[in-house]
Amino acid sequence: MRTLMQFGRRGAAVCFACLLALFGNGVAAGVEYKQQPVTLGDGVVRQATVPAGYVLEFLTELDGPRLPTFAGNGDLLIGSTSGRIYRFAPPYTRAEVLVTLDGYPHSVAQRDGELLIARTDGLYRAPYQPGQKVIDPHTVTLLAALPGGGGHSSRTVRIGPDGRVYVSLGISRNCSDQYLGLPYPFEGRRGGVLVLVEGGARPHFEPYASGLRNPVGFDWQPGTGAMYASNNGPDHLGYDQPPEYFSRLDPGSFHGMPWFQYDGRQLRRDACIKSTPPRPAGDVVLPVATFPARNAPLGVAFVPPGALDPEFTGDAIVALHGSWATWQSGNPATRRPPGLVRVRFRDGVAQGVEVLVSGFQLGNGDRWARPAGIAFGPDGALYFTSDGGDTQGLFRLRRESPTVESR
């Protein structure tokens, strides 16, 4: 065990340096970092780098967990690649299976009297009351259809501060000729965020923001109410281009993909797709922040008042899944490392990207976790899922408990 822990410390330090190299001087002003051991479900101890004053804990193993959300009563609900929708009651250390479904129930959202379930081909609903322990799969019915098909098959559902229901979905591949809007046929309307229109005879989706290749995570900034999303860039332009996006989404905004790519300095026409862009380059909204190419940003959550420390309030935390590719073929140590990063805001404007938690990738390229989804709990702690590496399960980043001096 001593050798394992020594190797873990070395790997954590190496990959903290990797993330710093990727993000430049990507450390939060006034925030110190420390290395701490994390005991995983199999008893293996790994080292993570976290802000001083915080503790990272592994809570429990799960099968393919993806995006988490907290219900109104404080229960934690998590969709998964395995088909299970998990339910946790506080203190979130023991999972129950609420229901098992096919069709990839990637995420859920709870509202009065029902649970909304985002699957690849549609948004589904089931009668549900907070605290309910089981959902009968026969009560799960289609609320509104979504374009299905392979490639980027996750669907993320969230309820906005306006009470409306939003769903994100990606285009199928790097350069698929797909767009959220006319004249594209229903199955080709992919790549952005939709909003559900209810109140009529038949609920249906309308485009909210388009031109995003794979916007898995999105959230609304406290105070301003503006929506922001992460976005995965394509893989066909090499290991360093284009950077991944963190973008503000407004009603009707167009973000260019797959026709236009932002290279970190300017917008470029992508030669991989020959069709006429549905909107001109002048309509493209540039990202407010970027991450290095191939980092695969997924979950996004803004820090609400009362969570973490006050200096984090209003900032966005983004889960970086880490790349599948390497710049040096056959050498996994050159993959982009997984981690959690902070998009720092001031007066509602993004200022830069900083490292929050790292160390999930060892010096030889092995990974013991790959962050996927993020949510803030009623206890003010940050909860995130890992769906890959050596550990699939639920983690928590919380403030250290104050020590009581003995008298």
C-alpha positions in Angstrom: 0.0 0.0 0.0 2.9 2.4 0.7 4.2 2.0 -2.8 0.7 2.5 -4.2 0.2 5.7 -2.2 3.6 7.0 -3.2 2.8 6.4 -6.8 -0.6 8.1 -6.4 1.0 11.2 -4.9 3.5 11.4 -7.7 0.7 11.0 -10.3 -1.5 13.6 -8.7 1.3 16.1 -8.6 2.1 15.4 -12.2 -1.4 15.9 -13.4 -2.0 19.0 -11.4 1.0 20.4 -13.3 -0.6 19.0 -16.5 -3.8 21.0 -15.9 -1.8 24.1 -14.9 0.1 23.8 -18.2 -3.2 23.5 -20.1 -4.9 26.4 -18.5 -1.8 28.7 -18.0 -1.8 30.2 -14.6 -5.0 28.4 -13.8 -5.0 28.8 -10.1 -7.6 30.7 -8.2 -6.3 34.0 -6.7 -5.9 33.5 -3.0 -6.7 29.8 -3.1 -4.1 27.3 -1.8 -4.1 23.7 -2.9 -3.3 20.5 -1.0 -2.9 16.8 -1.8 -5.2 14.5 0.1 -5.8 10.7 0.1 -9.1 9.4 -1.2 -10.1 5.9 -0.3 -12.1 4.2 -3.1 -14.7 1.4 -2.8 -12.1 -1.3 -3.3 -9.9 0.1 -0.5 -7.3 1.5 -2.9 -6.1 4.9 -1.9 -5.5 7.6 -4.5 -4.2 11.2 -4.1 -6.2 14.2 -5.3 -5.3 17.8 -5.4 -8.1 20.0 -3.9 -8.3 23.5 -2.5 -7.0 23.9 1.1 -9.9 23.8 3.6 -11.8 21.2 1.5 -12.2 17.4 1.7 -12.9 15.1 -1.3 -14.8 12.0 -0.4 -15.8 8.9 -2.3 -19.4 8.0 -1.3 -20.4 4.9 -3.2 -20.0 2.8 -6.3 -22.6 3.1 -9.1 -23.0 1.6 -12.6 -22.4 4.3 -15.3 -23.7 7.3 -13.4 -24.2 10.5 -15.5 -26.0 13.7 -14.6 -27.3 14.3 -11.0 -30.0 16.5 -9.7 -31.5 17.2 -6.3 -35.2 16.9 -5.8 -37.2 19.4 -3.7 -37.0 17.3 -0.6 -33.2 17.0 -0.8 -33.1 13.5 -2.4 -30.4 13.1 -5.0 -31.4 11.5 -8.3 -28.9 10.3 -11.0 -29.4 9.0 -14.5 -27.0 6.5 -16.0 -25.7 4.7 -19.0 -26.7 1.4 -17.4 -30.4 2.2 -17.5 -30.8 2.7 -13.8 -32.1 5.9 -12.2 -30.6 6.1 -8.8 -32.1 7.7 -5.7 -30.2 8.8 -2.6 -31.6 10.2 0.6 -29.3 12.2 2.8 -26.4 11.6 3.7 -26.1 10.3 0.1 -24.0 7.2 0.9 -26.5 4.5 -0.1 -28.1 4.2 -3.5 -31.5 2.8 -4.3 -32.7 2.0 -7.8 -35.8 4.1 -8.5 -36.4 2.5 -11.9 -34.5 0.7 -14.7 -35.3 1.7 -18.3 -33.8 1.2 -21.7 -33.1 4.1 -24.1 -30.3 5.7 -22.0 -32.0 7.7 -19.2 -29.1 10.1 -19.0 -30.7 12.7 -16.8 -33.9 13.5 -14.8 -35.7 16.6 -13.4 -38.3 16.6 -10.7 -41.3 18.9 -10.7 -44.8 18.9 -9.1 -46.2 15.4 -9.1 -43.9 13.9 -11.7 -40.3 13.0 -12.7 -39.1 14.0 -16.2 -36.7 11.5 -17.8 -34.5 12.4 -20.7 -33.9 9.4 -23.0 -32.3 9.4 -26.4 -35.6 9.4 -28.4 -37.7 11.6 -26.1 -38.6 13.3 -22.9 -40.6 11.0 -20.7 -42.7 11.5 -17.6 -43.8 9.4 -14.6 -45.9 10.2 -11.6 -43.6 10.9 -8.7 -43.6 12.4 -5.3 -40.3 13.4 -3.5 -39.2 10.6 -1.2 -40.9 7.9 -3.4 -38.6 4.9 -3.5 -39.8 3.0 -6.7 -41.3 4.0 -10.0 -43.3 1.4 -11.9 -41.8 1.4 -15.4 -45.3 0.9 -16.9 -46.2 4.4 -15.6 -43.4 6.0 -17.7 -44.9 7.7 -20.7 -43.7 9.9 -23.6 -44.2 13.6 -23.0 -42.5 14.9 -26.2 -40.4 13.2 -28.9 -36.7 14.0 -29.6 -34.6 13.2 -32.6 -32.9 9.9 -31.9 -30.1 8.1 -33.7 -26.6 7.1 -32.9 -23.7 9.3 -31.9 -24.0 11.7 -28.9 -27.0 9.9 -27.7 -27.2 11.6 -24.3 -30.0 14.0 -23.6 -29.9 16.5 -20.7 -33.1 17.8 -19.1 -33.3 20.7 -16.7 -36.0 23.1 -15.4 -35.1 26.7 -15.7 -35.6 29.5 -13.3 -38.6 30.5 -15.5 -40.2 27.1 -14.8 -39.8 25.9 -18.4 -38.3 22.6 -19.4 -35.1 22.6 -21.4 -33.3 19.7 -23.1 -29.9 19.6 -24.8 -28.7 17.2 -27.5 -25.7 17.0 -29.8 -25.2 16.3 -33.5 -24.3 12.8 -34.3 -20.7 13.1 -35.4 -18.0 15.7 -36.1 -19.5 17.2 -39.3 -23.0 15.9 -39.4 -25.4 18.1 -41.5 -27.8 18.7 -38.6 -29.3 21.9 -37.2 -32.0 22.9 -34.7 -34.5 24.5 -37.0 -36.2 24.6 -40.4 -35.8 23.4 -43.1 -34.2 20.4 -41.5 -36.5 17.4 -41.0 -37.3 16.3 -37.5 -34.6 13.6 -37.2 -32.0 16.1 -38.4 -32.8 18.8 -35.8 -29.9 18.3 -33.4 -27.1 20.3 -31.9 -28.2 22.7 -29.2 -30.8 23.3 -26.6 -34.6 23.0 -27.0 -37.4 24.4 -24.8 -40.6 22.5 -24.2 -43.8 24.2 -25.2 -46.7 23.1 -23.0 -50.3 24.2 -22.6 -51.6 23.1 -26.0 -53.1 19.9 -27.2 -49.6 18.3 -27.7 -46.4 19.3 -25.9 -43.6 19.9 -28.3 -40.0 21.3 -28.5 -38.9 24.5 -30.1 -35.3 25.6 -30.6 -33.7 27.7 -28.0 -30.0 27.8 -29.0 -28.4 26.1 -32.0 -25.0 25.3 -33.6 -23.6 23.4 -30.6 -21.9 20.1 -31.4 -22.6 18.4 -28.0 -23.8 20.7 -25.2 -24.0 18.0 -22.4 -24.1 20.4 -19.4 -25.9 23.7 -19.0 -27.1 25.8 -16.1 -28.2 29.3 -15.2 -26.0 31.8 -13.4 -27.4 33.1 -10.1 -28.4 36.7 -10.1 -28.3 37.3 -13.9 -30.4 34.2 -14.8 -28.3 33.8 -18.0 -27.9 30.3 -19.4 -24.4 28.9 -20.1 -23.4 25.5 -21.6 -20.3 23.4 -22.1 -19.7 22.2 -25.6 -17.5 19.4 -27.0 -15.6 20.4 -30.2 -14.9 18.0 -33.0 -12.0 15.6 -33.3 -11.1 15.8 -37.0 -8.9 19.0 -36.7 -6.2 17.4 -34.6 -5.3 17.2 -31.0 -5.0 20.9 -30.3 -7.9 22.4 -32.4 -10.5 23.6 -31.9 -10.8 24.5 -28.2 -13.8 23.3 -26.3 -16.4 25.9 -25.6 -18.1 27.5 -22.6 -20.8 29.7 -24.0 -23.6 31.9 -23.1 -26.9 30.8 -24.6 -29.6 33.3 -25.4 -33.0 32.7 -27.1 -32.2 32.2 -30.8 -28.4 32.3 -30.4 -26.4 30.5 -33.1 -23.0 29.0 -32.1 -21.8 28.0 -35.6 -21.1 24.2 -35.5 -20.4 22.2 -37.6 -20.0 24.9 -40.3 -17.8 27.3 -38.2 -15.0 26.6 -35.7 -13.5 29.1 -33.3 -9.7 28.5 -33.1 -9.2 30.6 -30.0 -8.6 33.8 -31.9 -11.0 33.9 -34.8 -13.9 32.1 -36.4 -13.0 29.8 -39.3 -15.1 28.0 -41.9 -14.8 24.2 -41.5 -14.1 22.5 -44.8 -15.4 19.2 -43.6 -19.0 20.1 -44.3 -20.0 21.4 -47.8 -23.6 22.4 -47.2 -24.6 26.0 -47.0 -24.7 27.2 -43.4 -28.2 27.8 -42.1 -27.0 31.2 -40.8 -24.1 33.5 -41.7 -20.8 33.7 -39.8 -21.8 37.1 -38.5 -24.6 35.5 -36.4 -22.2 33.2 -34.6 -21.9 33.9 -30.9 -18.3 33.3 -29.7 -17.6 31.5 -26.4 -17.0 33.4 -23.2 -14.3 30.9 -22.1 -12.5 27.9 -23.7 -10.9 24.7 -22.5 -8.1 23.0 -24.4 -9.2 20.7 -27.2 -10.2 17.1 -26.3 -10.9 17.9 -22.7 -14.6 16.8 -23.2 -16.4 19.2 -20.8 -19.6 17.6 -19.6 -21.6 18.7 -16.5 -22.0 22.3 -15.5 -23.2 23.8 -12.2 -23.1 27.4 -11.0 -22.2 27.8 -7.3 -25.3 29.0 -5.5 -25.2 31.3 -2.5 -24.3 29.3 0.6 -22.3 26.6 -1.2 -18.6 26.2 -0.9 -16.9 29.5 0.2 -18.4 32.9 -0.7 -15.6 33.7 -3.2 -17.0 30.9 -5.4 -20.6 32.2 -5.5 -21.7 32.9 -9.0 -18.8 30.9 -10.6 -19.4 27.9 -12.8 -17.9 24.5 -12.0 -17.3 22.3 -15.1 -16.5 18.6 -15.2 -13.8 17.7 -17.7 -14.1 14.1 -18.7 -10.6 13.9 -20.3 -9.7 13.0 -23.8 -9.9 9.5 -25.4 -7.1 10.4 -27.8 -3.4 11.2 -27.4 -1.1 13.4 -29.3 1.5 10.7 -29.1 0.0 7.5 -30.4 0.0 4.6 -28.0 1.1 6.7 -25.0 -1.9 7.2 -22.6 0.2 9.6 -20.5 -0.4 12.2 -23.2 -4.2 12.2 -22.9 -5.9 15.3 -21.6 -6.5 14.6 -17.9 -9.9 14.6 -16.2 -10.7 17.2 -13.6 -13.0 19.9 -12.2 -12.4 23.5 -13.2 -13.9 26.8 -12.2 -15.0 29.4 -14.7 -14.6 32.6 -12.6 -17.1 35.4 -13.1 -17.1 39.0 -12.0 -20.2 41.2 -12.3 -21.8 38.6 -14.5 -18.9 38.4 -16.9 -16.5 35.4 -17.3 -12.9 36.2 -16.4 -11.0 33.0 -16.9 -10.7 29.3 -16.1 -9.0 27.9 -13.0 -8.2 24.4 -11.7 -10.5 23.3 -8.9 -9.8 19.5 -8.4 -7.2 17.4 -10.2 -5.2 14.2 -9.8 -7.6 11.7 -11.4 -5.0 10.7 -14.0 -1.7 9.2 -12.9 1.6 10.0 -14.4 1.4 6.9 -16.7 -2.0 7.8 -18.0 -4.1 5.5 -15.9 -7.3 7.1 -14.5 -9.0 6.4 -11.3 -12.0 8.7 -12.0 -13.6 10.6 -14.9 -16.0 13.4 -13.7 -19.2 13.5 -15.6 -22.1 15.3 -13.8 -22.2 18.0 -11.1 -24.8 19.2 -8.7 -24.8 21.3 -5.5 -26.6 19.8 -2.5 -28.7 21.4 0.2 -25.7 21.0 2.5 -23.6 23.3 0.3 -21.3 20.5 -0.9 -20.4 19.8 -4.5 -21.4 16.3 -5.7 -20.1 14.8 -8.9 -20.3 11.5 -10.6 -17.6 9.5 -12.3 -18.5 7.1 -15.1 -15.1 5.9 -16.1 -11.5 5.1 -15.0 -11.1 2.7 -12.2 -14.1 4.1 -10.3 -17.7 4.6 -11.3 -19.6 6.3 -8.5 -20.5 9.4 -6.5 -18.0 11.8 -5.0 -18.5 14.8 -2.7 -16.3 17.9 -2.2 -17.1 19.7 1.0 -15.6 22.2 3.4 -13.5 20.7 6.2 -15.3 20.5 9.5 -13.8 22.9 12.0 -11.6 21.2 14.6 -12.5 21.6 18.2 -9.5 22.3 20.4 -9.2 20.1 23.5 -9.2 21.9 26.8 
